[in-house]
Amino acid sequence: MAMVCLTDFEEYAKEHLSKATWDYYAAGADECCTRDDNLLAFKRIRLRPRILRDVSVCDTRTTVQGTEISFPVGIAPTAFHCLAWHEGEVATARATEAVNTCYITSTYSTCSVEEIVAAAPGGYRWFQLYVYRNRKVSEQIVHRVEALGYQALVLTVDVPYTGKRRNDIRNQFKLPPHLRVKNFDGVFEENAGPEEYGVPANTLDPSISWKDIYWLQSLTRLPIIIKGILTKEDAELAVEHGVQGIIVSNHGGRQLDGDPATIDALSEIVDTVQGRIEVYLDGGIRTGSDVLKALALGAKCVFIGRPAVWGLAYKGEEGVREVLQILNDEFRLCMALAGCRNVSEINRNLIQFSKL
């Protein structure tokens, strides 16, 4: 069967993954309103294409944090890639290196950061970080990834506690015995209590606050990007605290149900930041047209989570490459049809919000 669009990969993954694994990846919080709205919000946005612009050559390249990537789509941090494909994050890393874009490695990887770097030594990578009650755990992983050549830290700030994902509770979701969160080998061994998503329950620090940005800056020279901002107030605070980027994100609709769709939250954040730092977005990207809309509303780059996992489930490294290639081809076509020859020509004049 020819894989024509990202939905084809989604259908394949749903058919071939176990129910508990599919439910884990697909889960949203509570009634999944925010998860679903992430997709629907893109469909409400209409484009204003310009014509007769000589689009014989369209250049999709852009930069993030000063590094050139082949097109403005990277891989968002998602956990447990080995559930979808036996090579897991190693396959994801190779695919993103081959396509020359950014891969944000999750703390909750089923391959270690060392294995990921060894598999794709030339890849451009950021590392997604949580802050733990035991700060030494966070400190050690920061020093590890900095020494390994990761280029930025992505601090996830929307999980003081894990959202209520009903199907995970019904399925009593647990990592199978042959898999583990490899970055924490030997770290939590004295904790014999209940587990939550591969680590002991209650290890995340709910007391995390803005002052912890300064603590993190004191540990590392890497740029710090905050993932999980949805309001202009927090965007302003992020700039004031000296971070280098924001990922507008509602955690794929997995945390607070009732959060806005990320594409709906983007404009107020871009307007507040006013180019002082880069703004990115994840959540709901399924087509090249979605990428174009996000860039027109001011995102420098977007990141895909679930579609990367679907690609893995389909054919490992090759599947992730195909997902990225389809998005790249669709984005290039949409750019041309909208009259944009390069990403710097994509701006808000392209957007017309449909009348309700």
C-alpha positions as CSV (number, residue, x, y, z in Angstrom):
1,M,0.0,0.0,0.0
2,A,1.4,3.4,-1.0
3,M,1.8,5.8,2.0
4,V,0.5,9.1,0.6
5,C,-0.2,11.2,3.7
6,L,0.4,11.1,7.5
7,T,-3.1,9.7,8.1
8,D,-2.0,6.5,6.2
9,F,0.8,6.0,8.8
10,E,-1.7,6.6,11.6
11,E,-4.1,3.9,10.3
12,Y,-1.2,1.5,9.8
13,A,0.1,2.1,13.4
14,K,-3.4,1.7,14.9
15,E,-3.8,-1.6,13.1
16,H,-0.4,-3.1,14.0
17,L,0.4,-1.8,17.5
18,S,-1.0,-3.5,20.6
19,K,-4.1,-1.8,22.0
20,A,-2.2,-0.7,25.2
21,T,0.6,0.8,23.1
22,W,-1.7,2.5,20.6
23,D,-3.8,3.9,23.5
24,Y,-0.7,5.2,25.2
25,Y,0.5,7.2,22.2
26,A,-3.0,8.3,21.2
27,A,-4.1,9.3,24.7
28,G,-5.3,12.8,25.6
29,A,-6.3,14.0,29.0
30,D,-9.8,13.5,30.3
31,E,-12.3,13.9,27.4
32,C,-9.5,14.7,24.8
33,C,-11.0,18.0,23.8
34,T,-7.7,19.7,23.6
35,R,-6.0,16.8,21.8
36,D,-8.7,16.9,19.1
37,D,-8.9,20.7,18.9
38,N,-5.1,20.8,18.1
39,L,-6.1,19.3,14.8
40,L,-9.4,21.0,14.2
41,A,-8.0,24.4,14.8
42,F,-5.8,24.2,11.8
43,K,-8.8,23.4,9.6
44,R,-10.5,26.6,10.7
45,I,-7.7,28.7,9.3
46,R,-7.9,29.8,5.6
47,L,-5.0,30.9,3.4
48,R,-4.7,34.0,1.1
49,P,-2.5,32.7,-1.7
50,R,-0.6,35.1,-4.0
51,I,-0.2,34.2,-7.6
52,L,2.2,34.9,-10.5
53,R,5.2,35.0,-8.2
54,D,7.7,32.7,-10.1
55,V,7.8,29.7,-7.8
56,S,10.0,27.7,-10.2
57,V,12.4,27.3,-7.3
58,C,11.2,27.0,-3.7
59,D,13.7,26.8,-0.8
60,T,12.4,25.2,2.4
61,R,15.5,25.7,4.4
62,T,15.5,27.6,7.7
63,T,17.6,28.0,10.9
64,V,16.8,27.2,14.5
65,Q,19.1,28.6,17.2
66,G,21.5,29.6,14.4
67,T,21.7,26.0,12.9
68,E,20.5,25.4,9.3
69,I,17.9,22.6,8.9
70,S,16.4,21.3,5.6
71,F,12.9,22.4,6.4
72,P,11.0,23.8,9.4
73,V,9.8,20.5,10.9
74,G,11.6,18.7,13.7
75,I,10.8,15.7,15.9
76,A,9.1,16.6,19.2
77,P,10.1,14.7,22.3
78,T,8.0,11.6,22.8
79,A,8.6,8.7,25.1
80,F,9.3,5.0,24.6
81,H,10.1,4.6,20.9
82,C,11.0,1.0,21.4
83,L,7.3,0.3,21.9
84,A,6.7,1.2,18.3
85,W,9.9,-0.3,16.7
86,H,12.6,-2.5,18.2
87,E,15.4,0.0,17.5
88,G,13.4,2.8,19.0
89,E,15.1,6.2,19.3
90,V,18.2,5.0,17.5
91,A,16.0,4.7,14.3
92,T,14.4,8.1,14.9
93,A,17.9,9.7,15.3
94,R,19.2,8.2,12.1
95,A,16.1,9.3,10.2
96,T,16.3,12.9,11.4
97,E,20.1,13.0,10.6
98,A,19.4,11.7,7.1
99,V,16.8,14.4,6.5
100,N,18.9,17.1,8.2
101,T,16.5,18.4,10.8
102,C,16.2,18.7,14.6
103,Y,15.4,15.8,16.9
104,I,14.4,16.6,20.4
105,T,15.3,13.5,22.4
106,S,12.9,12.7,25.3
107,T,14.2,12.1,28.8
108,Y,11.9,9.0,28.7
109,S,13.8,7.3,25.9
110,T,14.1,3.5,25.7
111,C,17.6,4.0,24.3
112,S,20.3,5.9,26.2
113,V,21.5,9.4,25.1
114,E,24.9,7.7,24.4
115,E,23.3,5.1,22.1
116,I,21.4,7.8,20.2
117,V,24.6,9.9,19.6
118,A,26.6,6.8,18.5
119,A,23.9,5.9,16.0
120,A,23.7,9.3,14.4
121,P,26.9,11.2,15.2
122,G,26.3,14.0,12.8
123,G,22.6,14.6,13.8
124,Y,21.4,18.0,15.2
125,R,19.8,17.2,18.6
126,W,18.2,18.9,21.5
127,F,17.5,17.2,24.8
128,Q,14.1,17.4,26.6
129,L,14.4,17.7,30.4
130,Y,12.2,17.3,33.4
131,V,13.1,18.5,36.8
132,Y,13.0,15.8,39.5
133,R,12.6,16.1,43.3
134,N,16.1,14.8,43.5
135,R,17.8,17.6,41.6
136,K,21.0,15.6,41.3
137,V,19.2,13.3,38.8
138,S,18.5,16.4,36.6
139,E,22.0,17.8,37.0
140,Q,23.7,14.6,36.0
141,I,21.6,14.2,32.8
142,V,22.3,17.9,31.9
143,H,26.0,17.3,32.2
144,R,25.8,14.1,30.2
145,V,24.0,15.5,27.2
146,E,26.1,18.7,27.1
147,A,29.3,16.5,27.1
148,L,27.7,14.4,24.3
149,G,27.2,17.4,22.0
150,Y,23.5,18.0,22.4
151,Q,22.8,21.6,21.2
152,A,20.0,22.8,23.5
153,L,18.0,21.9,26.5
154,V,14.2,21.8,26.2
155,L,12.6,22.2,29.6
156,T,9.1,20.8,29.8
157,V,7.1,23.0,32.2
158,D,3.5,21.7,31.9
159,V,3.9,18.5,34.0
160,P,4.0,19.4,37.7
161,Y,1.8,16.3,37.8
162,T,0.8,13.9,35.0
163,G,-2.6,14.5,33.3
164,K,-5.3,12.0,33.7
165,R,-5.2,9.7,30.7
166,R,-8.2,7.4,31.0
167,N,-7.2,4.6,28.7
168,D,-3.7,4.3,30.4
169,I,-5.5,3.9,33.7
170,R,-8.0,1.3,32.2
171,N,-5.1,-0.6,30.5
172,Q,-2.9,-0.3,33.6
173,F,-0.2,0.9,31.2
174,K,3.3,-0.3,32.0
175,L,6.5,-0.7,30.0
176,P,7.0,-4.4,29.1
177,P,9.7,-6.1,31.1
178,H,12.3,-6.0,28.3
179,L,12.1,-2.2,28.1
180,R,13.2,0.5,30.5
181,V,14.0,4.2,30.6
182,K,17.6,3.7,29.8
183,N,18.8,7.2,30.8
184,F,18.0,6.3,34.4
185,D,19.8,2.9,34.6
186,G,20.9,2.5,38.2
187,V,19.4,5.9,39.3
188,F,16.1,4.8,40.9
189,E,17.0,1.3,42.0
190,E,16.3,1.9,45.7
191,N,12.7,2.9,44.8
192,A,10.7,-0.3,45.0
193,G,7.3,1.5,45.1
194,P,4.6,2.0,42.4
195,E,5.7,3.0,38.9
196,E,4.4,5.7,36.6
197,Y,5.5,5.6,33.0
198,G,8.7,3.7,33.6
199,V,10.0,5.6,36.7
200,P,8.9,5.5,40.3
201,A,5.7,7.5,41.0
202,N,6.1,11.1,42.3
203,T,9.6,11.6,41.1
204,L,8.8,14.8,39.1
205,D,9.1,18.0,41.2
206,P,5.8,19.9,41.4
207,S,7.5,22.8,43.2
208,I,9.3,23.9,40.0
209,S,9.1,27.6,39.5
210,W,10.6,30.5,37.4
211,K,13.6,30.6,39.8
212,D,14.6,27.2,38.6
213,I,15.4,28.7,35.2
214,Y,18.3,30.5,36.9
215,W,19.3,27.2,38.5
216,L,19.3,25.5,35.2
217,Q,21.3,28.3,33.6
218,S,23.9,28.0,36.3
219,L,24.5,24.3,35.3
220,T,25.0,24.7,31.6
221,R,26.0,26.9,28.8
222,L,23.5,25.3,26.4
223,P,20.5,27.4,25.2
224,I,17.4,26.8,27.2
225,I,14.1,26.4,25.4
226,I,10.8,26.2,27.4
227,K,8.2,23.8,26.2
228,G,4.6,24.2,27.4
229,I,3.8,27.9,27.2
230,L,0.3,28.9,26.1
231,T,-0.1,32.5,27.3
232,K,1.4,35.9,26.6
233,E,2.0,36.4,30.3
234,D,4.3,33.4,30.5
235,A,5.9,34.2,27.2
236,E,6.9,37.6,28.6
237,L,8.3,35.9,31.8
238,A,10.2,33.5,29.7
239,V,11.9,36.3,27.8
240,E,12.6,38.2,31.1
241,H,14.3,35.0,32.5
242,G,16.7,34.9,29.6
243,V,15.6,31.7,27.8
244,Q,16.5,31.3,24.2
245,G,13.2,29.9,22.8
246,I,9.6,28.9,23.5
247,I,7.8,25.8,22.3
248,V,4.1,26.7,22.3
249,S,2.7,23.3,23.4
250,N,-0.1,21.7,25.4
251,H,1.7,18.4,25.6
252,G,-0.4,16.9,22.7
253,G,-3.5,17.5,24.7
254,R,-2.3,15.1,27.4
255,Q,-2.2,17.5,30.4
256,L,-4.9,20.1,31.0
257,D,-8.0,19.3,29.0
258,G,-9.5,22.7,28.0
259,D,-6.2,24.2,27.1
260,P,-6.3,26.1,23.8
261,A,-5.2,24.5,20.6
262,T,-1.5,25.5,20.1
263,I,-2.1,27.2,16.8
264,D,-4.8,29.3,18.5
265,A,-2.4,30.3,21.3
266,L,0.5,31.1,18.9
267,S,-0.4,34.6,17.8
268,E,-0.5,36.2,21.2
269,I,2.8,34.7,22.1
270,V,4.5,35.8,18.9
271,D,3.1,39.3,19.4
272,T,4.4,39.5,22.9
273,V,7.8,38.1,22.1
274,Q,8.3,40.4,19.1
275,G,11.3,38.6,17.8
276,R,13.4,38.7,21.0
277,I,13.6,34.9,21.1
278,E,12.5,32.2,18.7
279,V,9.0,30.7,19.0
280,Y,8.2,27.1,17.9
281,L,5.0,25.1,18.0
282,D,4.0,21.5,18.4
283,G,0.5,19.8,18.4
284,G,-1.7,19.0,15.5
285,I,0.7,19.2,12.6
286,R,-0.4,16.6,10.0
287,T,0.0,18.3,6.6
288,G,2.3,20.7,4.8
289,S,-0.5,23.2,4.9
290,D,-0.4,23.0,8.7
291,V,3.3,23.8,8.7
292,L,2.7,26.8,6.3
293,K,-0.1,28.1,8.6
294,A,2.1,27.9,11.7
295,L,5.0,29.7,10.0
296,A,2.6,32.4,8.7
297,L,1.4,33.0,12.3
298,G,5.0,33.4,13.5
299,A,6.4,30.0,14.4
300,K,10.1,29.6,13.4
301,C,9.7,25.8,13.2
302,V,7.2,23.2,14.2
303,F,7.7,19.8,15.8
304,I,5.8,16.5,15.3
305,G,5.2,13.9,18.0
306,R,2.7,11.2,17.2
307,P,3.4,11.1,13.4
308,A,7.0,10.2,14.1
309,V,5.9,7.3,16.2
310,W,3.5,6.2,13.4
311,G,6.4,6.2,11.0
312,L,8.4,4.1,13.4
313,A,5.6,1.6,13.7
314,Y,5.4,1.4,9.9
315,K,9.0,0.8,9.1
316,G,11.5,2.1,11.7
317,E,14.1,4.5,10.4
318,E,12.7,4.4,6.9
319,G,9.2,5.1,8.1
320,V,10.2,8.2,10.0
321,R,12.1,9.3,7.0
322,E,9.1,8.8,4.8
323,V,6.9,10.8,7.2
324,L,9.4,13.7,7.2
325,Q,9.8,13.5,3.4
326,I,6.0,13.6,2.8
327,L,5.7,16.7,5.1
328,N,8.6,18.3,3.3
329,D,7.1,17.7,-0.1
330,E,3.7,18.9,1.0
331,F,5.2,22.0,2.6
332,R,7.2,22.9,-0.5
333,L,4.1,22.4,-2.7
334,C,1.9,24.6,-0.4
335,M,4.6,27.3,-0.3
336,A,4.6,27.4,-4.1
337,L,0.8,27.4,-4.4
338,A,0.7,30.2,-1.9
339,G,3.3,32.2,-3.8
340,C,6.2,31.9,-1.3
341,R,9.7,31.2,-2.7
342,N,11.5,30.8,0.6
343,V,10.5,30.8,4.3
344,S,11.2,34.5,4.8
345,E,8.3,35.2,2.4
346,I,5.8,33.4,4.7
347,N,4.0,35.9,6.8
348,R,0.7,36.8,8.4
349,N,-0.6,38.3,5.1
350,L,-1.1,34.7,4.1
351,I,-3.7,34.1,6.8
352,Q,-7.4,34.7,6.7
353,F,-9.4,33.5,9.7
354,S,-12.7,32.1,8.4
355,K,-15.8,34.1,9.5
356,L,-17.7,32.1,12.2
